Amino acid sequence: MSTIRPTVAVLAVVARSDQVLLVRRANPPDQGRWGFPGGRVEPGEPYREAALRELEEETGIAADAPALITVLDFIEHDGEGALAHHFAMIAVRCRWLAGEGLAADDALETRWFDLAEIATLGTTASVKVEFLAKIVLDSR
């Protein structure tokens, strides 16, 4: 039996006009890939507050009105098949208020992408980026 416990984390999915904000990750998992700002939920911290905090820490973007989109499991195994990581990622839609996005904390860079640009990212994007972007942009 594995001693690895699932880690609860958030993804802040922010739309502005017909674009979503992505960051290129500085650290594992998904180091060097484009994904949504986010990170671990701190003990005692509601997931909505965690999403707004992570968004501000990584990008300087101000947002409000966090709302649950979905929860995604990211489970990875090592070369022998043993569990290496398990993240329960809570995807949260946030309403953009201000800021352009300046890379900070564990983000190498930030950029606003439309769906056509996201479709060209291929393996340089984290899993489910296009899926979540479509949900948020199509629901406007």
C-alpha positions in Angstrom: 0.0 0.0 0.0 1.3 3.5 -0.9 2.2 6.0 1.7 1.5 8.9 -0.7 -1.6 10.8 0.2 -3.6 12.9 -2.3 -2.7 16.6 -2.3 -5.5 19.0 -2.6 -4.7 21.9 -4.9 -6.5 24.6 -6.9 -6.4 25.9 -10.4 -7.5 29.5 -11.0 -9.1 29.7 -14.4 -9.5 33.4 -15.3 -11.1 34.6 -18.5 -10.8 38.1 -19.9 -12.7 38.8 -23.1 -12.0 35.7 -25.3 -8.8 34.7 -23.6 -7.7 32.8 -20.5 -4.6 33.4 -18.4 -1.9 30.7 -18.4 1.4 30.5 -16.6 4.5 28.5 -17.5 5.4 26.5 -14.5 8.9 26.9 -12.9 8.6 23.7 -10.7 7.4 20.1 -10.9 4.9 18.8 -11.6 4.6 20.1 -15.1 7.7 22.2 -15.0 8.1 24.3 -18.1 4.5 23.6 -19.3 1.7 26.1 -19.7 -1.1 25.7 -17.2 -3.5 27.7 -15.0 -2.1 29.5 -11.9 -2.6 27.4 -8.8 -1.1 25.4 -6.0 -1.8 23.6 -2.8 -4.7 24.5 -0.5 -3.3 25.4 2.9 -4.8 23.7 6.1 -8.0 25.5 7.1 -8.1 27.5 3.9 -11.3 27.3 1.8 -10.6 26.3 -1.8 -12.1 29.6 -3.2 -9.7 31.7 -1.1 -6.8 29.4 -2.1 -7.6 30.0 -5.8 -7.6 33.8 -5.4 -4.4 33.7 -3.3 -2.5 31.5 -5.7 -3.6 33.7 -8.6 -2.4 36.8 -6.9 0.9 35.2 -5.7 1.8 33.9 -9.2 0.5 36.7 -11.4 -0.5 39.8 -9.5 -3.9 39.5 -11.0 -6.8 40.7 -8.9 -10.0 38.6 -9.2 -13.2 37.8 -7.4 -16.3 35.6 -7.6 -14.6 32.2 -7.5 -16.9 29.4 -8.5 -16.3 25.6 -8.8 -15.8 24.3 -12.3 -14.9 20.7 -11.6 -12.4 18.5 -9.7 -9.7 16.6 -11.6 -7.4 13.8 -10.4 -3.8 13.9 -11.6 -2.3 10.5 -10.7 1.3 9.6 -11.8 3.2 6.3 -11.3 6.9 5.7 -11.4 8.8 3.4 -13.7 7.9 0.3 -11.5 4.2 1.2 -11.4 4.2 2.6 -7.8 2.2 5.7 -7.1 4.5 8.8 -7.5 1.9 11.7 -7.2 -1.8 12.1 -6.7 -3.2 15.7 -6.9 -6.9 16.4 -6.5 -7.1 19.6 -8.5 -10.1 21.9 -7.8 -10.6 24.0 -10.9 -12.1 27.4 -10.0 -13.5 30.0 -12.3 -12.4 33.5 -11.2 -13.6 36.8 -12.5 -10.8 39.1 -13.7 -10.8 42.5 -12.1 -7.4 44.0 -12.8 -3.8 43.3 -13.8 -2.0 42.0 -16.9 -0.2 39.2 -15.2 3.4 39.4 -14.0 5.2 36.1 -13.4 6.1 35.6 -9.7 6.4 32.8 -7.2 6.6 29.6 -9.2 5.6 31.0 -12.6 8.3 31.6 -15.2 6.0 33.7 -17.4 2.3 34.6 -17.9 0.3 35.1 -21.0 -3.3 35.5 -22.1 -4.3 32.8 -24.7 -7.4 32.3 -26.9 -8.7 28.9 -27.7 -6.9 28.8 -31.1 -3.6 29.5 -29.5 -4.2 26.9 -26.8 -5.0 24.3 -29.4 -1.4 24.7 -30.8 0.4 24.2 -27.5 0.3 20.4 -27.7 2.6 18.8 -25.0 3.8 22.2 -23.9 0.5 22.6 -22.1 -0.6 20.7 -18.9 -3.3 18.1 -19.3 -6.8 19.5 -19.4 -5.8 23.1 -20.2 -7.9 23.1 -23.4 -10.8 21.3 -21.7 -11.0 23.8 -18.9 -10.5 26.8 -21.2 -13.4 25.7 -23.4 -15.7 25.3 -20.4 -15.0 28.8 -19.1 -14.9 30.6 -22.5 -18.0 28.8 -23.9 -20.0 29.7 -20.7 -19.6 33.5 -21.0 
